[in-house]
Amino acid sequence: MSVTVRVPAKVNVQLAVGAARPDGFHDLANVFLAVGLYDEVTVTPADELRVTCEGPDAAQVPLDGTNLAARAAVALAERRGVEPAVHIHIAKDIPVAGGMAGGSADGAGALLACNTLWGAGASRAELLAICADLGSDVPFSLVGGAALGVGRGERLTALEVGGTFHWVFAMAERGLSTPAVFREFDRLAEGRAIPEPVASPDLIDALAKGDPDALAAAVSNDLQPAALSLFPELADTLAVGRGAGALTALVSGSGPTTAFLARDPESASKIAEALEASGTCRTVRTAAAPAPGATVLPA
């Protein structure tokens, strides 16, 4: 018997970042939107815990105990007093190291899959608590849709989405370290007061109305200057997408993936073609949002 869970990527349509806390984290107002790029995580009983992976950039995915999917299996097993004796296979389609929460998605997917496989009976609240221990983005990977995350981003409030938003994502030639981007944010912020992060009412209203123009006017990412400081070439990619008709262009999360909001599928195709021809990025993907969270697929 095996269990397969499909789990989505995300884009941050708002990422407001507060000053560094004593624990080294930053308070956030993080508006997540799940998008229709998915990994599939399959768990099967095995003699011992092991992880395999296939798909684009699979060679970059760690297959040891540091993998969030493996950590998720161990965390649930410890709570239930069982051995995490499963083979976890990840079929990757979410870009690796792209700021789209692919690793977090795999952690949420493995957690739900193991809970189902073992009949562990963990409640939604317990699964979310385990997710929060695993990482700031993991709870949202479980719930999907749209949500405001506060604290480190792990405390979620679901948001209404009144329509479909069309996105184009450009994957960069190299990765960016999330801790390095936050360190650069702190360096750039030295000597100035950083306001408390709060969600934009205009952005939340735009999501609820399904209005792409209003959403384009309201998106923001406080980490974008830091990402561009460390990876200046991303500015060229952003400029290409804007020139091809994107309603807005931004770095997704800590990067280095760049995200472009399109008015409709036809516009998204034109933006994608321009980005592919530009030589400013490695690969390009289109996807619609919102997307459902971690979902057990029929056997």
ChimeraX attribute file (.defattr): number of C-alpha atoms within 10 A of each C-alpha:
attribute: neighborCount
match mode: 1-to-1
recipient: residues
	/A:1	7
	/A:2	15
	/A:3	22
	/A:4	25
	/A:5	26
	/A:6	26
	/A:7	34
	/A:8	34
	/A:9	30
	/A:10	33
	/A:11	26
	/A:12	25
	/A:13	26
	/A:14	26
	/A:15	28
	/A:16	23
	/A:17	22
	/A:18	20
	/A:19	19
	/A:20	15
	/A:21	9
	/A:22	7
	/A:23	6
	/A:24	10
	/A:25	14
	/A:26	20
	/A:27	20
	/A:28	24
	/A:29	23
	/A:30	29
	/A:31	28
	/A:32	28
	/A:33	27
	/A:34	28
	/A:35	27
	/A:36	19
	/A:37	22
	/A:38	24
	/A:39	24
	/A:40	23
	/A:41	29
	/A:42	26
	/A:43	29
	/A:44	17
	/A:45	17
	/A:46	12
	/A:47	10
	/A:48	10
	/A:49	19
	/A:50	17
	/A:51	19
	/A:52	16
	/A:53	18
	/A:54	13
	/A:55	13
	/A:56	13
	/A:57	14
	/A:58	17
	/A:59	11
	/A:60	10
	/A:61	19
	/A:62	15
	/A:63	19
	/A:64	14
	/A:65	14
	/A:66	10
	/A:67	16
	/A:68	26
	/A:69	29
	/A:70	24
	/A:71	18
	/A:72	29
	/A:73	26
	/A:74	21
	/A:75	17
	/A:76	24
	/A:77	19
	/A:78	12
	/A:79	12
	/A:80	15
	/A:81	8
	/A:82	12
	/A:83	14
	/A:84	24
	/A:85	17
	/A:86	22
	/A:87	19
	/A:88	28
	/A:89	21
	/A:90	26
	/A:91	19
	/A:92	22
	/A:93	18
	/A:94	28
	/A:95	26
	/A:96	20
	/A:97	23
	/A:98	26
	/A:99	26
	/A:100	29
	/A:101	25
	/A:102	28
	/A:103	27
	/A:104	28
	/A:105	32
	/A:106	36
	/A:107	30
	/A:108	35
	/A:109	34
	/A:110	32
	/A:111	32
	/A:112	29
	/A:113	28
	/A:114	28
	/A:115	20
	/A:116	18
	/A:117	18
	/A:118	15
	/A:119	9
	/A:120	15
	/A:121	11
	/A:122	16
	/A:123	10
	/A:124	12
	/A:125	9
	/A:126	13
	/A:127	19
	/A:128	23
	/A:129	15
	/A:130	20
	/A:131	25
	/A:132	18
	/A:133	13
	/A:134	20
	/A:135	16
	/A:136	18
	/A:137	26
	/A:138	28
	/A:139	27
	/A:140	34
	/A:141	29
	/A:142	27
	/A:143	22
	/A:144	25
	/A:145	22
	/A:146	30
	/A:147	23
	/A:148	24
	/A:149	24
	/A:150	21
	/A:151	16
	/A:152	17
	/A:153	24
	/A:154	23
	/A:155	19
	/A:156	19
	/A:157	12
	/A:158	15
	/A:159	17
	/A:160	16
	/A:161	21
	/A:162	14
	/A:163	14
	/A:164	16
	/A:165	22
	/A:166	22
	/A:167	27
	/A:168	25
	/A:169	29
	/A:170	28
	/A:171	24
	/A:172	23
	/A:173	14
	/A:174	12
	/A:175	15
	/A:176	18
	/A:177	16
	/A:178	18
	/A:179	11
	/A:180	14
	/A:181	24
	/A:182	20
	/A:183	15
	/A:184	19
	/A:185	21
	/A:186	18
	/A:187	11
	/A:188	13
	/A:189	13
	/A:190	11
	/A:191	8
	/A:192	7
	/A:193	9
	/A:194	13
	/A:195	10
	/A:196	12
	/A:197	19
	/A:198	17
	/A:199	17
	/A:200	17
	/A:201	10
	/A:202	14
	/A:203	21
	/A:204	24
	/A:205	18
	/A:206	23
	/A:207	25
	/A:208	16
	/A:209	15
	/A:210	17
	/A:211	18
	/A:212	21
	/A:213	14
	/A:214	17
	/A:215	23
	/A:216	21
	/A:217	13
	/A:218	19
	/A:219	21
	/A:220	24
	/A:221	18
	/A:222	18
	/A:223	23
	/A:224	22
	/A:225	17
	/A:226	22
	/A:227	26
	/A:228	18
	/A:229	16
	/A:230	16
	/A:231	17
	/A:232	12
	/A:233	14
	/A:234	25
	/A:235	17
	/A:236	14
	/A:237	25
	/A:238	21
	/A:239	14
	/A:240	21
	/A:241	30
	/A:242	18
	/A:243	13
	/A:244	18
	/A:245	18
	/A:246	24
	/A:247	19
	/A:248	21
	/A:249	25
	/A:250	27
	/A:251	30
	/A:252	28
	/A:253	29
	/A:254	28
	/A:255	27
	/A:256	28
	/A:257	29
	/A:258	28
	/A:259	29
	/A:260	27
	/A:261	29
	/A:262	30
	/A:263	20
	/A:264	14
	/A:265	16
	/A:266	11
	/A:267	19
	/A:268	26
	/A:269	17
	/A:270	17
	/A:271	26
	/A:272	26
	/A:273	14
	/A:274	17
	/A:275	26
	/A:276	17
	/A:277	10
	/A:278	14
	/A:279	13
	/A:280	20
	/A:281	21
	/A:282	13
	/A:283	16
	/A:284	19
	/A:285	18
	/A:286	21
	/A:287	18
	/A:288	19
	/A:289	22
	/A:290	25
	/A:291	22
	/A:292	19
	/A:293	26
	/A:294	27
	/A:295	19
	/A:296	18
	/A:297	12
	/A:298	7
	/A:299	7
